[in-house]
Amino acid sequence: MAISERIHFFRLMRGMTQKYLGTAIGFPEKSADVRLAQYETGTRKPKADLTNALAQVLDVSPQALDVPDIDSYIGLMHTLFTLEDIYGLTVSEADGEVCLKVNKDKGREAYELLKMLYAWKEQADKLSSEEINREEYDNWRYHYPEFDTTQRWAKVPSQELSDALVEAFKDHLKDK
């Protein structure tokens, strides 16, 4: 989730308007909502000092707003927290071990993630039972979703191609 989406998410979670948050971080009242909208739509990316101000007003860590660096433990934790927000990821304990679970009732996104995790588990189980070797498992992971046989993935044409096709057939459709 991009920083723009995180700002929007936390603003709504706190029940704030764009104007309120914008003025709270120091934008002039006249343009506060417009300025904040630029950050929420990704038109502009806040610099570190503005990210810190937003985090303070939203009462979150600056790392909770910024795109996490999963190469650090803190960044990885904030990635998991984002997955909790979007997909209903929960942490629990089973048989003395920490487990992550997806709440499929959280919505369509959660259900889709759950299906993908089941596909991953299927391949991991095949590796464990030696149905496939490590090279085949890694090949599946590093080419995902290309080699995923549990779901159907559709390739969508680019917007340019779609527009070109509409333009090419526009005259043809008028004749009918």
C-alpha positions in Angstrom: 0.0 0.0 0.0 1.5 3.3 -1.1 2.0 6.2 1.3 -0.9 8.0 -0.3 -3.3 5.1 0.5 -2.0 4.9 4.0 -2.6 8.6 4.7 -6.1 8.2 3.4 -6.7 5.0 5.4 -5.5 6.5 8.7 -7.3 9.8 8.1 -10.6 8.0 7.6 -9.9 5.7 10.5 -9.4 8.8 12.7 -12.6 10.4 11.3 -10.8 13.4 10.0 -11.7 15.4 6.9 -8.9 16.4 4.4 -9.4 20.1 5.5 -9.0 19.2 9.2 -5.9 17.1 8.7 -4.4 19.6 6.3 -4.8 22.5 8.7 -3.6 20.4 11.6 -0.3 19.8 9.9 0.0 23.5 9.0 -1.4 24.1 5.6 -3.4 27.3 5.1 -7.1 26.7 5.7 -8.0 27.9 2.2 -6.0 25.2 0.5 -5.6 22.5 3.2 -8.1 20.1 1.6 -6.6 20.5 -1.9 -3.1 20.1 -0.7 -4.0 17.0 1.3 -5.9 15.5 -1.6 -2.6 15.8 -3.6 -0.9 13.6 -1.1 -3.8 11.1 -0.9 -4.0 10.7 -4.6 -0.3 10.3 -5.0 0.1 13.4 -7.1 2.6 14.5 -4.5 4.8 12.5 -2.1 5.4 14.0 1.3 9.0 14.6 2.4 10.2 13.2 5.7 9.3 16.3 7.7 5.7 16.3 6.4 5.4 12.5 6.8 6.5 13.0 10.5 3.9 15.8 10.9 1.1 13.6 9.4 2.1 10.7 11.6 2.0 12.9 14.7 -1.5 14.3 13.9 -2.8 10.8 12.9 -1.2 9.4 16.0 0.8 6.7 14.2 4.5 6.0 13.7 6.0 7.6 10.5 6.9 4.0 9.5 3.2 3.1 9.5 2.7 5.7 6.8 5.7 5.2 4.5 6.2 2.3 2.2 7.8 -0.2 4.4 11.4 -1.5 3.8 10.9 -5.2 4.2 14.7 -5.6 4.6 14.4 -4.3 8.1 12.5 -5.9 11.0 10.5 -2.7 11.7 9.6 -2.4 8.0 8.6 -6.0 7.8 6.3 -5.6 10.9 4.6 -2.5 9.3 4.1 -4.6 6.2 2.3 -7.2 8.3 0.3 -4.5 10.0 -0.8 -3.2 6.6 -1.8 -6.8 5.6 -3.9 -6.9 8.8 -5.6 -3.6 7.7 -6.3 -4.7 4.1 -6.7 -8.4 4.3 -7.7 -9.2 7.8 -4.4 -10.9 8.6 -4.4 -12.0 12.3 -1.7 -13.3 14.5 -2.4 -16.2 16.9 -0.8 -19.2 18.5 -1.3 -22.9 17.6 0.6 -25.8 19.2 3.0 -23.3 20.8 3.9 -21.6 17.6 3.0 -18.1 16.3 0.7 -18.4 13.2 -0.6 -15.8 10.8 -4.2 -16.3 9.5 -6.3 -14.5 7.0 -9.9 -13.6 7.9 -11.7 -14.5 4.7 -14.8 -12.6 6.0 -12.8 -9.3 5.8 -13.8 -9.0 2.1 -12.9 -9.9 -1.5 -9.2 -8.9 -1.1 -8.9 -11.2 2.0 -10.5 -14.0 0.2 -8.2 -13.6 -2.8 -5.2 -13.6 -0.6 -6.4 -16.7 1.2 -6.7 -18.5 -2.2 -3.1 -17.5 -3.1 -1.8 -18.7 0.3 -3.5 -22.0 -0.2 -1.8 -22.3 -3.6 1.5 -21.6 -1.9 0.8 -24.1 0.9 0.0 -26.7 -1.8 3.4 -26.3 -3.3 5.1 -26.2 0.1 3.3 -29.5 1.0 4.5 -31.1 -2.3 8.1 -30.0 -1.4 7.7 -31.5 2.1 6.4 -34.8 0.7 9.1 -34.8 -2.0 6.5 -34.8 -4.8 8.6 -31.9 -6.2 12.2 -30.9 -5.5 13.5 -27.6 -4.3 14.3 -26.4 -7.8 10.7 -27.0 -8.9 9.4 -25.3 -5.8 11.6 -22.3 -6.3 10.6 -22.2 -10.0 7.0 -22.1 -9.0 7.6 -19.3 -6.4 9.8 -17.1 -8.7 7.4 -17.4 -11.6 4.2 -16.9 -9.6 1.4 -16.7 -10.7 2.5 -18.0 -14.1 2.9 -21.6 -12.9 0.0 -21.5 -10.4 -2.5 -24.1 -11.6 -5.0 -23.6 -8.7 -6.4 -20.4 -10.0 -7.2 -18.7 -13.3 -5.3 -15.6 -14.0 -6.4 -13.4 -16.9 -4.0 -11.2 -18.8 -5.6 -7.8 -19.4 -4.7 -5.8 -22.4 -3.1 -2.4 -21.8 -5.2 0.7 -21.8 -3.4 1.8 -25.0 -4.3 -1.4 -26.8 -7.9 -1.2 -25.5 -8.2 2.4 -26.7 -6.7 1.5 -30.1 -9.2 -1.4 -30.6 -12.1 0.8 -29.7 -10.9 3.5 -32.1 -10.3 0.9 -34.9 -13.8 -0.6 -34.6 -15.7 2.7 -33.8 -16.6 3.2 -37.5 -17.4 -0.4 -38.0 -19.9 -0.3 -35.1 -21.6 2.8 -36.4 -22.4 1.1 -39.7 -24.5 -1.6 -37.9 
